[in-house]
Amino acid sequence: MQRWLTVIALPLCLASHAHAADLQVTVHNVQSDSGKVMLALFDEAHPWLKNARNAQMVSAISRDKGTQVTLVFKDLPPGRYAVSGYHDLNGNGELDSNAMRIPTEPVGFSNGAQARFGPPRFNDAALSLGEHDLKIDVHLK
């Protein structure tokens, strides 16, 4: 019985990995060498801007071309995703905000989704990732 489970499970595992794709995110408008650029990836199963499916950071000093950094989320299954990012200027690991809860550090979202009177909706920032790698841009403001 256990042998049959292995025979059935192995191809399923291999098949799911075969359809994985990478999402390359280039973050623009990194204005300072201080702190880190933080990116978080969300899918529809994870509450938008609350529980990230995957989070990555890169030192802002490792900028690609003057004012941009690039991060890659690897081996993602096909689906709908949204990316949020910010430049943690003071390196405290948090998005700082003022008394009105407006971010005081530069923020950006996939699809150029805008934060107006609160964060953008998931659907405004969502993109579809298929079986092929995808490159997107996030512009910090």
N, C-alpha and C positions, 0 to 999 in steps of 0.2 A: 504494500500500500504506500509506504513512504517513498519507494522508488518512483511510483506513478506520480506522486505529488511533485517530486523533483523534476520529472520529465515534463510535466505540465507547467510548473512555475518558472523554470529557466527560460523558455522562449518568451513568456510574457514579460519577464524582467528585461530581457534583451530588446524586445520590441518597444517597450516604453522608453528606454534610453535611446534607441535609434531615432526617435522622433523629437528628441530634445534639441533646443536651439539656444543660441546666446543672444542676449540683449545688450548691445553696446550703447552706453549713454555718455555723450559729450556734454559737459557742463560749461556754459559760457558765462562771461562777466565775473570771473573770479578776480577781485580787485586787490587782494592783499596776499602776501606770503604767510601771514599768520593763521593759526588755527588749522582746521580740516574741513574739507568738503564732505558732507554726509548725504548719502542717498538711501532711500528705502523703497522697496518694491512691494506692491500690494496686488492681490488678486481679489476676485469677487467674494471669495470665502473668508477673507480677512478684513475686518472692519477698516474702512478707509481712514488713514492717518492715525490709527490706534495700534493695531497689531500687524507689523510688517511681516511679509512672507520671507523676506530676505533683506538685510541691511548691509551696506558697505560704506567704508570711508576711505579717503585718501588725503594725504597731507597736501595742503594748497601749495606748498613749495615745489611739489612735483608737477607743476603745470606743463602742459604740452606745448602750446603756442601762445606765450604771453599771458592770456587771461582765460585759459580753458584747461580742464582736466577731463580724463576719460576713464570710466569704470565699466566693467563688464559683469553682468549677471549671467552665469554659465549654466548650461544644461537645464533649461526651463521647458516644461511640457507646453504644448500649444494651449493658448487660452487668452483671456483678456486681463491685461495688467495696467497698472498706473504707477508712475514714479513721482516721488516728492523728494526735494533736496533743499539743503541750506548750507551756507558757509558759516561754520561755527568759529567765528572770528576770535573769540577769547579761549577756545579750546576746553570749555567746561562740559562738553558732551551733551548740551541741551540747546534747543532753539530759544534764545532769549526774547522776551517780549516786554512791552511797557505795561502800565497799570490797566490799560484798556485791552490787554491781550493781543495787541498788534505786534507782529514780529519786529524786532529791532536789528535783526541780522538778515542778510539777503536770502530770499527763498525763491524756489521755482518748481514748476510741475511739468510733467509730460504734456504734449499737445499744446503747450503754451497756455494751459488753463489758468485763469486769473482768480486770485483771491479777492473777493469783493464782499465786504461785510461778513467775513468768515472765510473758511477755506473753500476751494472749488469742490464741486461734486465729483464723485468717482467717475461718472460717465463722461464728464468734461475732460478728464485727464486720461481716460482709458484708451488703450491701443490693443490691436490684435496681433498676437505672436503666433505664427504658424510653425511649420517644420524647418524653416530657413532662418538663419541669423538676421537680426534686424538692428539698424543703427538709428538712434534718435538723438535729439538735442533738447537740453533743458537750459533755459536762460534765467539766471538769477536776477532778481530785482530788489 
